[in-house]
Amino acid sequence: MCPTIAMNRKSTELGIEEQAPRTAFAWLVATFFGVGFLRPGPGTWASLATAALWWTGAGLFVQGSLQSFYATLAACFVLMVGIPVSSIVARESGIPDPGYVVIDEVAGQLIALIAVPLRWQYVLASFILFRGFDILKPPPLRQLEKLPGGSGIMLDDVGAGVFANIIVQVLTHFRILH
């Protein structure tokens, strides 16, 4: 069992405040190590942090065609971990899609960065397009958001990442951002 930490205060019959437990690992991951508590726009902060981490990590540690492989691997890992931790935080908070759960933005931004040239113009375009699709939620993203638990929290952002990636690939193909 995961360790728990105190969360919401509840008053008892005696007037003593108790704190409902929360699963520490789930909250740490779901909020992307606390980035989800930044204001304004926690999703934007999480996407920006992801793009910056990818830019730095890929530039320092990954060469050439392996960048796509590692971006795909990272996105799949974040998605596999993100669904259950998002479900736990939603259940423990009592909020179906808490704004401070931003692991979905991490997964979506990573998908938006798959096979994107490691040039600032493309990374920035990926960031802007992902945030635009995530905020606007064109069909069918709005419908994905209605899926239960962590699946609904995560999959609309996966779709936004796919949409953003498609457009960035077109921009790349036609060398529009060189």
N, CA, C and O of each residue as an XYZ file, in Angstrom:
712
protein
N       0.847     -1.184      0.000
C       0.000      0.000      0.000
C       0.890      1.244      0.000
O       1.953      1.257      0.620
N       0.455      2.262     -0.685
C       1.215      3.512     -0.756
C       1.048      4.301      0.534
O      -0.007      4.233      1.163
N       2.063      5.044      0.936
C       1.904      5.891      2.114
C       0.875      6.977      1.834
O       0.663      7.364      0.685
N       0.250      7.456      2.872
C      -0.747      8.503      2.716
C      -0.311      9.742      3.481
O       0.455      9.660      4.441
N      -0.809     10.885      3.042
C      -0.552     12.138      3.735
C      -1.883     12.851      3.920
O      -2.853     12.555      3.223
N      -1.927     13.771      4.842
C      -3.177     14.454      5.154
C      -3.600     15.365      4.011
O      -2.766     15.929      3.303
N      -4.941     15.499      3.842
C      -5.458     16.345      2.781
C      -6.535     17.269      3.308
O      -6.222     18.273      3.947
N      -7.781     16.960      3.060
C      -8.888     17.827      3.440
C      -9.198     17.694      4.915
O      -9.179     16.594      5.468
N      -9.483     18.819      5.551
C      -9.867     18.796      6.957
C     -11.354     18.508      7.059
O     -12.157     19.062      6.308
N     -11.717     17.629      8.002
C     -13.113     17.314      8.259
C     -13.375     17.517      9.743
O     -12.558     17.137     10.582
N     -14.499     18.107     10.060
C     -14.862     18.289     11.464
C     -15.625     17.065     11.942
O     -16.480     16.546     11.223
N     -15.330     16.606     13.127
C     -16.046     15.482     13.726
C     -17.135     16.015     14.640
O     -17.282     17.225     14.813
N     -17.908     15.081     15.231
C     -18.962     15.497     16.158
C     -18.406     16.276     17.340
O     -19.103     17.130     17.888
N     -17.208     16.014     17.735
C     -16.601     16.671     18.889
C     -15.984     18.025     18.513
O     -15.447     18.720     19.374
N     -16.060     18.395     17.243
C     -15.475     19.665     16.822
C     -13.984     19.555     16.547
O     -13.333     20.565     16.282
N     -13.432     18.350     16.604
C     -12.015     18.135     16.334
C     -11.846     17.968     14.829
O     -12.591     17.220     14.195
N     -10.875     18.659     14.264
C     -10.645     18.534     12.830
C      -9.752     17.345     12.551
O      -8.701     17.173     13.168
N     -10.198     16.518     11.598
C      -9.391     15.408     11.121
C      -8.986     15.719      9.694
O      -9.598     16.564      9.041
N      -7.975     15.053      9.218
C      -7.593     15.224      7.831
C      -7.760     13.895      7.116
O      -7.257     12.862      7.558
N      -8.488     13.945      5.986
C      -8.683     12.742      5.187
C      -7.342     12.362      4.560
O      -6.617     13.237      4.088
N      -7.003     11.076      4.546
C      -5.709     10.673      3.977
C      -5.707     10.779      2.456
O      -6.749     10.703      1.805
N      -4.525     10.954      1.919
C      -4.361     10.909      0.469
C      -3.097     10.120      0.156
O      -2.175     10.061      0.970
N      -3.062      9.527     -1.000
C      -1.959      8.683     -1.427
C      -0.827      9.566     -1.950
O      -0.951     10.191     -3.004
N       0.266      9.611     -1.210
C       1.361     10.546     -1.510
C       1.923     10.373     -2.915
O       2.092     11.357     -3.636
N       2.212      9.145     -3.314
C       2.805      8.911     -4.638
C       1.865      9.395     -5.742
O       2.301     10.049     -6.689
N       0.591      9.079     -5.622
C      -0.385      9.472     -6.644
C      -0.462     10.988     -6.757
O      -0.482     11.526     -7.864
N      -0.506     11.676     -5.631
C      -0.594     13.143     -5.650
C       0.687     13.756     -6.200
O       0.631     14.742     -6.933
N       1.831     13.191     -5.860
C       3.109     13.708     -6.344
C       3.190     13.599     -7.864
O       3.571     14.553     -8.541
N       2.832     12.444     -8.389
C       2.912     12.221     -9.833
C       1.810     12.976    -10.564
O       2.075     13.631    -11.572
N       0.577     12.892    -10.069
C      -0.558     13.522    -10.753
C      -0.398     15.039    -10.848
O      -0.842     15.653    -11.818
N       0.226     15.632     -9.856
C       0.459     17.081     -9.883
C       1.810     17.433    -10.514
O       2.233     18.588    -10.475
N       2.475     16.452    -11.086
C       3.801     16.604    -11.694
C       4.748     17.303    -10.719
O       5.333     18.346    -11.010
N       4.867     16.682     -9.563
C       5.770     17.125     -8.506
C       5.433     18.533     -8.009
O       6.320     19.321     -7.680
N       4.131     18.830     -7.963
C       3.661     20.110     -7.433
C       3.422     21.188     -8.464
O       2.875     22.238     -8.126
N       3.812     20.970     -9.716
C       3.596     21.970    -10.760
C       2.104     22.277    -10.896
O       1.731     23.401    -11.231
N       1.262     21.299    -10.642
C      -0.178     21.487    -10.751
C      -0.756     22.510     -9.787
O      -1.893     22.951     -9.951
N       0.019     22.885     -8.790
C      -0.453     23.881     -7.828
C      -0.029     25.306     -8.201
O      -0.388     26.257     -7.507
N       0.733     25.460     -9.293
C       1.133     26.793     -9.751
C      -0.062     27.497    -10.371
O      -0.903     26.861    -11.007
N      -0.136     28.788    -10.192
C      -1.221     29.595    -10.740
C      -0.631     30.784    -11.475
O       0.468     31.213    -11.123
N      -1.282     31.327    -12.453
C      -2.481     30.808    -13.100
C      -2.114     29.740    -14.113
O      -0.946     29.604    -14.477
N      -3.088     28.989    -14.565
C      -2.891     28.015    -15.637
C      -1.969     26.865    -15.315
O      -0.919     26.745    -15.946
N      -2.308     26.006    -14.359
C      -1.413     24.897    -14.023
C      -1.119     23.973    -15.202
O      -0.022     23.422    -15.290
N      -2.077     23.797    -16.105
C      -1.828     22.957    -17.275
C      -0.786     23.561    -18.197
O       0.025     22.843    -18.782
N      -0.806     24.866    -18.325
C       0.190     25.546    -19.155
C       1.571     25.421    -18.531
O       2.552     25.184    -19.234
N       1.653     25.579    -17.216
C       2.947     25.420    -16.533
C       3.484     23.999    -16.724
O       4.679     23.813    -16.958
N       2.604     22.997    -16.624
C       3.046     21.608    -16.784
C       3.515     21.347    -18.208
O       4.519     20.666    -18.414
N       2.798     21.882    -19.195
C       3.205     21.717    -20.595
C       4.533     22.410    -20.863
O       5.399     21.867    -21.549
N       4.687     23.608    -20.322
C       5.927     24.359    -20.491
C       7.100     23.620    -19.839
O       8.177     23.517    -20.426
N       6.887     23.112    -18.635
C       7.940     22.354    -17.947
C       8.302     21.102    -18.742
O       9.478     20.755    -18.847
N       7.307     20.429    -19.299
C       7.562     19.225    -20.093
C       8.362     19.553    -21.340
O       9.338     18.871    -21.653
N       7.951     20.601    -22.057
C       8.673     20.994    -23.271
C      10.113     21.390    -22.936
O      11.044     21.029    -23.656
N      10.288     22.129    -21.849
C      11.642     22.542    -21.445
C      12.488     21.340    -21.033
O      13.661     21.251    -21.395
N      11.900     20.424    -20.285
C      12.638     19.215    -19.891
C      12.995     18.369    -21.110
O      14.098     17.831    -21.200
N      12.050     18.257    -22.048
C      12.327     17.487    -23.258
C      13.432     18.156    -24.077
O      14.349     17.484    -24.551
N      13.348     19.450    -24.240
C      14.356     20.207    -24.997
C      15.739     19.970    -24.395
O      16.700     19.683    -25.109
N      15.823     20.094    -23.078
C      17.099     19.930    -22.390
C      17.576     18.480    -22.439
O      18.718     18.203    -22.807
N      16.694     17.563    -22.066
C      17.073     16.148    -22.021
C      17.434     15.587    -23.377
O      18.440     14.892    -23.519
N      16.615     15.885    -24.380
C      16.895     15.381    -25.722
C      18.159     16.003    -26.288
O      18.930     15.338    -26.979
N      18.368     17.273    -25.996
C      19.569     17.943    -26.492
C      20.849     17.425    -25.871
O      21.886     17.356    -26.529
N      20.773     17.062    -24.600
C      21.976     16.607    -23.902
C      22.236     15.109    -24.028
O      23.388     14.684    -24.115
N      21.168     14.307    -24.038
C      21.351     12.871    -23.880
C      20.926     12.011    -25.054
O      21.298     10.838    -25.110
N      20.165     12.546    -25.990
C      19.615     11.719    -27.063
C      20.016     12.303    -28.405
O      19.910     13.509    -28.632
N      20.473     11.440    -29.282
C      20.918     11.911    -30.585
C      20.032     11.367    -31.699
O      19.598     10.216    -31.649
N      19.767     12.190    -32.692
C      19.116     11.796    -33.935
C      17.779     11.102    -33.807
O      16.879     11.560    -33.103
N      17.671      9.977    -34.512
C      16.394      9.270    -34.621
C      15.934      8.674    -33.292
O      14.756      8.346    -33.149
N      16.812      8.530    -32.340
C      16.403      8.002    -31.036
C      15.511      8.971    -30.267
O      14.836      8.563    -29.322
N      15.498     10.241    -30.653
C      14.637     11.214    -29.980
C      13.177     10.804    -30.084
O      12.441     10.889    -29.100
N      12.748     10.362    -31.254
C      11.361      9.933    -31.438
C      11.051      8.712    -30.582
O       9.992      8.629    -29.960
N      11.981      7.773    -30.558
C      11.786      6.563    -29.766
C      11.616      6.910    -28.289
O      10.698      6.413    -27.638
N      12.488      7.754    -27.760
C      12.422      8.099    -26.340
C      11.211      8.981    -26.011
O      10.644      8.866    -24.924
N      10.817      9.845    -26.923
C       9.598     10.635    -26.688
C       8.383      9.722    -26.644
O       7.502      9.902    -25.804
N       8.328      8.745    -27.541
C       7.224      7.784    -27.558
C       7.229      6.945    -26.292
O       6.186      6.735    -25.673
N       8.397      6.471    -25.913
C       8.527      5.666    -24.694
C       8.110      6.475    -23.462
O       7.382      5.973    -22.606
N       8.564      7.704    -23.375
C       8.206      8.562    -22.237
C       6.704      8.835    -22.207
O       6.088      8.781    -21.142
N       6.110      9.126    -23.360
C       4.672      9.397    -23.418
C       3.869      8.177    -22.996
O       2.896      8.303    -22.252
N       4.264      6.998    -23.461
C       3.565      5.759    -23.079
C       3.692      5.497    -21.583
O       2.720      5.113    -20.932
N       4.875      5.701    -21.043
C       5.083      5.492    -19.606
C       4.227      6.462    -18.793
O       3.562      6.054    -17.841
N       4.242      7.736    -19.162
C       3.457      8.737    -18.438
C       1.969      8.411    -18.535
O       1.235      8.573    -17.561
N       1.526      7.956    -19.691
C       0.123      7.589    -19.861
C      -0.247      6.392    -18.985
O      -1.289      6.398    -18.329
N       0.599      5.375    -18.975
C       0.316      4.176    -18.165
C       0.292      4.486    -16.671
O      -0.525      3.929    -15.938
N       1.161      5.352    -16.222
C       1.191      5.735    -14.813
C       0.106      6.781    -14.525
O      -0.495      6.780    -13.451
N      -0.135      7.663    -15.487
C      -1.047      8.777    -15.287
C      -2.494      8.387    -15.089
O      -3.192      9.011    -14.291
N      -2.965      7.372    -15.794
C      -4.373      6.980    -15.661
C      -4.688      6.543    -14.234
O      -5.642      7.056    -13.648
N      -3.923      5.614    -13.647
C      -4.272      5.215    -12.275
C      -4.054      6.311    -11.232
O      -4.860      6.443    -10.311
N      -2.988      7.094    -11.354
C      -2.776      8.132    -10.332
C      -3.817      9.236    -10.450
O      -4.231      9.802     -9.439
N      -4.246      9.550    -11.669
C      -5.307     10.540    -11.849
C      -6.613     10.045    -11.246
O      -7.356     10.814    -10.638
N      -6.886      8.765    -11.417
C      -8.097      8.171    -10.830
C      -8.058      8.265     -9.313
O      -9.063      8.594     -8.682
N      -6.910      7.978     -8.731
C      -6.766      8.026     -7.269
C      -6.977      9.448     -6.760
O      -7.718      9.653     -5.798
N      -6.345     10.422     -7.384
C      -6.461     11.813     -6.925
C      -7.889     12.318     -7.114
O      -8.411     13.022     -6.250
N      -8.523     11.971     -8.225
C      -9.912     12.389     -8.446
C     -10.809     11.805     -7.353
O     -11.662     12.505     -6.807
N     -10.618     10.539     -7.039
C     -11.421      9.892     -5.994
C     -11.145     10.507     -4.628
O     -12.082     10.806     -3.889
N      -9.873     10.700     -4.280
C      -9.530     11.227     -2.963
C      -9.923     12.688     -2.792
O     -10.223     13.126     -1.681
N      -9.922     13.443     -3.885
C     -10.291     14.859     -3.793
C     -11.795     15.064     -3.892
O     -12.318     16.091     -3.459
N     -12.486     14.088     -4.460
C     -13.915     14.234     -4.673
C     -14.248     15.112     -5.869
O     -15.396     15.525     -6.033
N     -13.257     15.403     -6.707
C     -13.436     16.240     -7.900
C     -13.175     15.358     -9.121
O     -12.112     14.744     -9.210
N     -14.123     15.279    -10.067
C     -13.951     14.373    -11.212
C     -12.709     14.651    -12.070
O     -12.068     13.712    -12.541
N     -12.364     15.913    -12.275
C     -11.184     16.264    -13.075
C     -10.516     17.476    -12.426
O     -10.683     18.604    -12.889
N      -9.751     17.235    -11.339
C      -9.139     18.358    -10.615
C      -8.157     19.128    -11.497
O      -7.374     18.530    -12.235
N      -8.205     20.450    -11.417
C      -7.312     21.295    -12.207
C      -5.851     21.112    -11.866
O      -4.981     21.361    -12.701
N      -5.567     20.678    -10.645
C      -4.174     20.496    -10.247
C      -3.598     19.170    -10.718
O      -2.397     18.947    -10.571
N      -4.405     18.292    -11.274
C      -3.891     17.076    -11.909
C      -3.414     17.484    -13.293
O      -4.217     17.808    -14.168
N      -2.098     17.465    -13.484
C      -1.507     17.938    -14.736
C      -0.653     16.876    -15.428
O       0.019     17.169    -16.416
N      -0.675     15.665    -14.924
C       0.086     14.602    -15.575
C      -0.471     14.349    -16.978
O       0.242     13.856    -17.852
N      -1.742     14.686    -17.187
C      -2.338     14.573    -18.512
C      -1.698     15.543    -19.497
O      -1.507     15.203    -20.664
N      -1.367     16.739    -19.042
C      -0.667     17.698    -19.902
C       0.750     17.215    -20.217
O       1.255     17.438    -21.318
N       1.378     16.564    -19.266
C       2.717     16.022    -19.505
C       2.654     14.984    -20.625
O       3.459     15.020    -21.556
N       1.696     14.057    -20.532
C       1.560     13.017    -21.558
C       1.234     13.639    -22.916
O       1.848     13.292    -23.925
N       0.274     14.550    -22.937
C      -0.118     15.176    -24.194
C       1.000     15.972    -24.836
O       1.187     15.924    -26.052
N       1.750     16.710    -24.012
C       2.862     17.497    -24.549
C       3.954     16.581    -25.085
O       4.555     16.882    -26.117
N       4.218     15.480    -24.413
C       5.211     14.530    -24.921
C       4.781     13.954    -26.265
O       5.606     13.790    -27.163
N       3.495     13.647    -26.407
C       2.990     13.141    -27.689
C       3.156     14.209    -28.765
O       3.534     13.902    -29.895
N       2.879     15.447    -28.420
C       3.033     16.542    -29.374
C       4.486     16.726    -29.809
O       4.743     17.324    -30.855
N       5.435     16.225    -29.027
C       6.858     16.383    -29.331
C       7.476     15.185    -30.058
O       8.648     15.233    -30.432
N       6.710     14.121    -30.261
C       7.253     12.935    -30.936
C       7.627     13.296    -32.375
O       6.819     13.861    -33.113
N       8.845     12.967    -32.758
C       9.376     13.177    -34.114
C       9.421     14.648    -34.518
O       9.405     14.968    -35.707
N       9.476     15.534    -33.541
C       9.586     16.966    -33.809
C      11.074     17.327    -33.807
O      11.800     16.935    -32.894
N      11.534     18.066    -34.813
C      12.944     18.472    -34.820
C      13.304     19.221    -33.535
O      12.509     20.002    -33.012
N      14.478     18.976    -33.057
C      14.930     19.604    -31.810
C      15.464     21.006    -32.113
O      16.644     21.307    -31.930
N      14.556     21.834    -32.576
C      14.820     23.244    -32.845
C      13.781     24.024    -32.067
O      12.637     23.586    -31.946
N      14.165     25.167    -31.540
C      13.256     25.898    -30.657
C      11.940     26.256    -31.345
O      10.895     26.286    -30.695
N      11.978     26.527    -32.651
C      10.760     26.910    -33.357
C       9.720     25.782    -33.328
O       8.528     26.031    -33.143
N      10.178     24.561    -33.511
C       9.266     23.418    -33.547
C       8.780     23.047    -32.150
O       7.618     22.682    -31.971
N       9.650     23.138    -31.183
C       9.245     22.854    -29.803
C       8.221     23.894    -29.346
O       7.235     23.546    -28.696
N       8.444     25.155    -29.677
C       7.491     26.210    -29.328
C       6.156     26.008    -30.052
O       5.093     26.160    -29.450
N       6.210     25.666    -31.339
C       4.977     25.405    -32.091
C       4.226     24.226    -31.481
O       3.000     24.254    -31.374
N       4.954     23.202    -31.087
C       4.343     22.032    -30.446
C       3.642     22.431    -29.154
O       2.523     21.993    -28.887
N       4.296     23.253    -28.366
C       3.727     23.735    -27.104
C       2.455     24.551    -27.354
O       1.424     24.299    -26.729
N       2.523     25.514    -28.251
C       1.385     26.399    -28.519
C       0.206     25.605    -29.091
O      -0.933     25.774    -28.656
N       0.487     24.744    -30.062
C      -0.592     23.955    -30.657
C      -1.222     23.006    -29.641
O      -2.445     22.876    -29.587
N      -0.391     22.344    -28.838
C      -0.949     21.439    -27.833
C      -1.850     22.192    -26.870
O      -2.969     21.757    -26.596
N      -1.372     23.322    -26.354
C      -2.200     24.081    -25.404
C      -3.492     24.559    -26.067
O      -4.552     24.546    -25.441
N      -3.409     24.973    -27.311
C      -4.607     25.408    -28.023
C      -5.637     24.297    -28.145
O      -6.815     24.502    -27.850
N      -5.198     23.121    -28.578
C      -6.127     21.990    -28.703
C      -6.633     21.531    -27.343
O      -7.795     21.146    -27.209
N      -5.775     21.570    -26.342
C      -6.190     21.144    -25.003
C      -7.251     22.087    -24.432
O      -8.197     21.636    -23.787
N      -7.101     23.367    -24.662
C      -8.058     24.343    -24.133
C      -9.362     24.329    -24.936
O     -10.448     24.335    -24.355
N      -9.259     24.309    -26.266
C     -10.453     24.370    -27.118
C     -11.215     23.042    -27.169
O     -12.437     23.036    -27.317
N     -10.513     21.941    -27.051
C     -11.087     20.599    -27.092
C     -12.043     20.390    -28.265
O     -13.237     20.172    -28.061
N     -11.517     20.458    -29.499
C     -12.382     20.189    -30.654
C     -12.827     18.716    -30.647
O     -12.196     17.877    -30.003
N     -13.919     18.410    -31.371
C     -14.368     17.017    -31.421
C     -13.255     16.135    -31.966
O     -12.558     16.556    -32.890
N     -13.062     14.978    -31.457
C     -13.801     14.259    -30.417
C     -13.193     14.406    -29.019
O     -13.513     13.619    -28.128
N     -12.327     15.393    -28.814
C     -11.647     15.517    -27.520
C     -12.619     15.742    -26.369
O     -12.432     15.186    -25.286
N     -13.643     16.541    -26.586
C     -14.629     16.802    -25.529
C     -15.311     15.499    -25.106
O     -15.612     15.315    -23.927
N     -15.555     14.597    -26.055
C     -16.187     13.326    -25.734
C     -15.237     12.423    -24.947
O     -15.672     11.698    -24.053
N     -13.954     12.462    -25.269
C     -12.972     11.660    -24.530
C     -12.903     12.093    -23.074
O     -12.689     11.272    -22.182
N     -13.085     13.385    -22.843
C     -13.040     13.933    -21.491
C     -14.136     13.329    -20.601
O     -14.012     13.330    -19.377
N     -15.191     12.822    -21.206
C     -16.324     12.271    -20.465
C     -16.122     10.815    -20.041
O     -16.957     10.259    -19.326
N     -15.029     10.198    -20.471
C     -14.738      8.825    -20.035
C     -14.527      8.812    -18.522
O     -14.153      9.833    -17.945
N     -14.760      7.681    -17.878
C     -14.671      7.654    -16.409
C     -13.240      7.744    -15.875
O     -12.291      7.268    -16.497
N     -13.120      8.366    -14.710
C     -11.868      8.394    -13.948
C     -10.684      8.942    -14.698
O     -10.788      9.900    -15.464
N      -9.545      8.303    -14.456
C      -8.284      8.745    -15.046
C      -8.256      8.643    -16.557
O      -7.505      9.370    -17.207
N      -9.059      7.755    -17.131
C      -9.100      7.648    -18.594
C      -9.607      8.951    -19.204
O      -9.024      9.448    -20.167
N     -10.674      9.502    -18.661
C     -11.209     10.765    -19.167
C     -10.272     11.926    -18.924
O     -10.157     12.831    -19.751
N      -9.602     11.896    -17.782
C      -8.644     12.964    -17.459
C      -7.490     12.953    -18.457
O      -7.055     14.008    -18.920
N      -6.998     11.770    -18.784
C      -5.793     11.648    -19.608
C      -6.048     11.685    -21.114
O      -5.298     12.328    -21.848
N      -7.094     11.005    -21.584
C      -7.207     10.751    -23.020
C      -7.572     11.967    -23.863
O      -7.236     12.010    -25.046
N      -8.248     12.951    -23.288
C      -8.499     14.155    -24.081
C      -7.183     14.885    -24.366
O      -7.027     15.502    -25.420
N      -6.247     14.813    -23.432
C      -4.939     15.445    -23.652
C      -4.081     14.631    -24.620
O      -3.282     15.191    -25.371
N      -4.245     13.326    -24.599
C      -3.573     12.483    -25.590
C      -4.036     12.900    -26.985
O      -3.223     13.069    -27.894
N      -5.344     13.063    -27.143
C      -5.881     13.509    -28.433
C      -5.371     14.877    -28.836
O      -5.045     15.100    -30.002
N      -5.297     15.802    -27.878
C      -4.763     17.136    -28.171
C      -3.305     17.042    -28.618
O      -2.877     17.766    -29.517
N      -2.543     16.144    -27.984
C      -1.155     15.930    -28.377
C      -1.041     15.369    -29.783
O      -0.156     15.767    -30.541
N      -1.932     14.444    -30.140
C      -1.935     13.866    -31.491
C      -2.257     14.950    -32.517
O      -1.580     15.059    -33.539
N      -3.296     15.756    -32.245
C      -3.651     16.836    -33.171
C      -2.482     17.795    -33.359
O      -2.153     18.164    -34.486
N      -1.858     18.194    -32.265
C      -0.724     19.121    -32.340
C       0.425     18.499    -33.121
O       1.063     19.167    -33.934
N       0.686     17.225    -32.874
C       1.790     16.555    -33.558
C       1.558     16.492    -35.060
O       2.487     16.692    -35.843
N       0.335     16.217    -35.461
C       0.036     16.156    -36.897
C       0.353     17.495    -37.560
O       0.970     17.534    -38.625
N      -0.063     18.574    -36.937
C       0.193     19.895    -37.538
C       1.686     20.209    -37.541
O       2.198     20.747    -38.522
N       2.386     19.883    -36.468
C       3.834     20.143    -36.441
C       4.544     19.294    -37.490
O       5.523     19.747    -38.083
N       4.073     18.074    -37.731
C       4.686     17.244    -38.777
C       4.480     17.865    -40.158
O       5.375     17.806    -41.000
N       3.306     18.459    -40.397
C       3.062     19.154    -41.665
C       3.999     20.357    -41.780
O       4.601     20.584    -42.829
N       4.117     21.125    -40.693
C       5.034     22.268    -40.688
C       6.468     21.810    -40.955
O       7.220     22.485    -41.658
N       6.837     20.677    -40.398
C       8.186     20.131    -40.585
C       8.376     19.713    -42.037
O       9.387     20.032    -42.661
N       7.399     19.001    -42.559
C       7.503     18.508    -43.945
C       7.706     19.645    -44.930
O       8.518     19.540    -45.850
N       6.970     20.732    -44.738
C       7.068     21.859    -45.661
C       8.101     22.897    -45.222
O       8.210     23.970    -45.815
N       8.850     22.565    -44.184
C       9.927     23.440    -43.691
C       9.459     24.872    -43.452
O      10.135     25.835    -43.815
N       8.306     24.987    -42.843
C       7.690     26.296    -42.637
C       8.377     27.073    -41.507
O       8.415     28.303    -41.546
N       8.907     26.388    -40.525
C       9.465     27.092    -39.361
C      10.989     27.185    -39.367
O      11.578     27.512    -38.336
N      11.635     26.914    -40.475
C      13.098     26.985    -40.494
C      13.563     28.352    -40.312
O      14.769     28.597    -40.301
